[in-house]
Amino acid sequence: MSFSVTEPSPRQKWIAGILVVGYALITMLPLLWIVATGFKSSADSIAYPPKILFEPTVEGYVNVFTTQTRLSNEMAQEPRENLPWYEQLVREKGNTIVGQSRYTERFFNSVIIGFGSTFFAIVLGTAAAYAFSRFKVPLKDDLLFFILSTRMMPPIAVAIPIFLMFRNLGLNDTHAGMILLYTAINLSLAVWLINGFIDEIPIEYEEAALIDGYTRFQAFYKVVLPQAATGIASTAIFCLIFAWNEYALAVLLTSGTAQTAPPFIPTIIGVGGQDWPAVAAGATIFLVPVMVFTILLRKHLLRGITFGAVRK
Amino acid sequence: MAQIMIRNVRKDFGSFTAVKSSTFTIEDGEFFMLLGPSGCGKTTTLRMMAGLELPTSGEIYIDGEEVGMKPASQRDIAFVFQMFALYPHMNVGKNISYPLVSQGMPRAQVRKKVAEVAEILGIADILNRPVGGLSGGDRQRVALGRAIVRDPKAFFMDEPLGALDAEFRERMSEELRALHDRMNATTVYVTHDQLEAMQMGDKIVVMNHGVVEQFGRPQEIYDWPSTMFVAGFLGSPAMNFLEFDGQLSMNRNSVHMNGTDFQIPTSLEGARGRLALGVRPEHVRFSDSSGYKGEVLATEYLGTTQIVTIATPNGSIKSRMSAAQPVSVGDMPGLEFDSRTISIFNVETGRALLSQANQEVLRHG
């Protein structure tokens, strides 16, 4: 009888597949709902029972990116054929676009602060991790623990002192201030993660490069960095996700110039009635950069997560 | 190619002394073995020569130039690591060309050199392969290729055969020796395998606890060890020590042990107290006329020879003899030793006493 304990039968594979897909659909339902709402009209978005099939419209997206005002009577008489499509869309509702919304600005704040702080956390974290991994650092273990301990505190616990410090330093509601703050918070994670990855790289690679006539720095960036790329990429994703999603400190420390998207999106709800499609569109767009970044680095991420699990 | 001189080199790691005042010279073109048990300081010594560690004190000369404090990249030497340390993100050809690229050699010339080296090592057909999937032997060849490609002043190898299967080791050690003979490059080779050291080396340094115990040609060291450690470390089975309380004066050619006189090479140094008569297993013979008897405890059959373990009044010893000789456990044969090959050791100091036979070896080593 041909029977194997380890190899599932085709039927078992089907069942397992259906279960996994089903589970994925259930967990992704809120996400699907948000994405779908973004393409609904205002009326559809609050219809009861909820509409699963609807006529898609980009109204929500136009609304989230623009500020509008009621059409005057004269303007309502103008021919609309030569206007851009988004203006036509808005005029059908009796409105006209008067400028960009603040969402665009907030979104780019998020991009600048998120990617900026990730960049600095990775550069500084890699340098520190390399030093911890390769050089004799006095009190190395204590220092590493100290660095990690800064991460143990919930950031909100220090929010007030940080607010006061930032006010004195003139960093309140500035890009530099937020980049500095998120870099500081992410740095401990970056040092620890990257330190682990660099520890896994045999020191002989660098020594071989030193003997082959390269300087220490050349050995670092030509031999160690390519080896650590996987770990650095996955660390970058973790850092970006944190900085991108951070809400509590952003609410407290930013209000205008440097406000990021997370504290801003809820405020859309209150402007001119509940424009749910606009909120959903804002949320959907907010998802995109992290998703793209993660997808670009996903090969590294998977390898990074399982790194060290298997002996080479 | 170059001569390498080590003068009073010492290395401390905190309070631990890895190498205590080593001094020896490696002549131009020699295949030189650093031999010793693990933790004896041989690898540290090699790494100091290469510039991967800096000596705490002492001087290292390569080609007449003092390089003790220079970084590895300025010493113009090549190093073969035990784990090969091939750059995993580069293919075979790139790995081999890497040292040339650092010198800024033009591309066409690099390609030519790499092709040449690949030809010598028989790896021309795998130049475009990633190093990940290579067999142990091929990895070893690539590592050698990376070492020889830029004609360095010296090759340093840290147990390069340690990571290979027994089957490959034999072949690679032959290849290594052949490669050395062809290029005539000064080579320093670290190993803990005494057989490998004797098989391949022109000269051997035996180290223990950070101290150079002896250095010289393999046969000199094997025949005339300067200490009991060296005598015990080289040879398999090791040299036998028959310990006894007694004395030896100058210009004597026999020792009295357990009521029997044994012929020895004429002594040039006296001692009294605990002594040991050292004799290699192949120099222990059965003799009906000898009054010194032992009991056979065990025999190991090795094909052409057999190793016979014998209990004597001065401890258990091993004898290597022809497998054709009939021996059975419980026999009580008389024993005699080849008098020309005996060393007498002072057990307390562990040092060999000077004799007519070993003076030449011990005085220059």
Contacts between the chains, C-beta under 8 A, distances in Angstrom:
chain1	res1	chain2	res2	distance
A	202	B	83	6.4
A	202	B	85	6.7
A	204	B	81	4.7
A	204	B	83	5.9
A	204	B	85	3.6
A	205	B	85	5.4
A	205	B	87	6.4
A	205	B	88	7.7
A	207	B	52	5.3
A	207	B	72	7.3
A	207	B	79	7.1
A	207	B	81	7.3
A	207	B	85	7.0
A	208	B	79	6.9
A	208	B	81	6.5
A	208	B	85	4.3
A	208	B	87	7.3
A	208	B	146	7.6
A	209	B	87	7.8
A	209	B	98	7.6
A	210	B	51	7.6
A	210	B	52	7.1
A	210	B	71	6.9
A	210	B	72	4.4
A	210	B	73	5.5
A	211	B	50	6.4
A	211	B	51	7.6
A	211	B	52	7.6
A	211	B	72	4.8
A	211	B	73	7.1
A	211	B	75	8.0
A	211	B	77	6.7
A	211	B	78	6.6
A	211	B	79	4.5
A	211	B	99	7.9
A	212	B	73	7.7
A	212	B	98	5.4
A	212	B	99	3.9
A	212	B	102	5.6
A	212	B	146	7.3
A	213	B	73	4.9
A	213	B	99	5.9
A	213	B	102	3.8
A	213	B	103	6.1
A	214	B	73	6.1
A	214	B	102	5.2
A	215	B	71	8.0
A	215	B	73	6.3
A	216	B	71	8.0
A	218	B	102	7.7
A	223	B	87	6.1
A	226	B	89	4.6
A	227	B	88	6.8
A	227	B	89	6.7
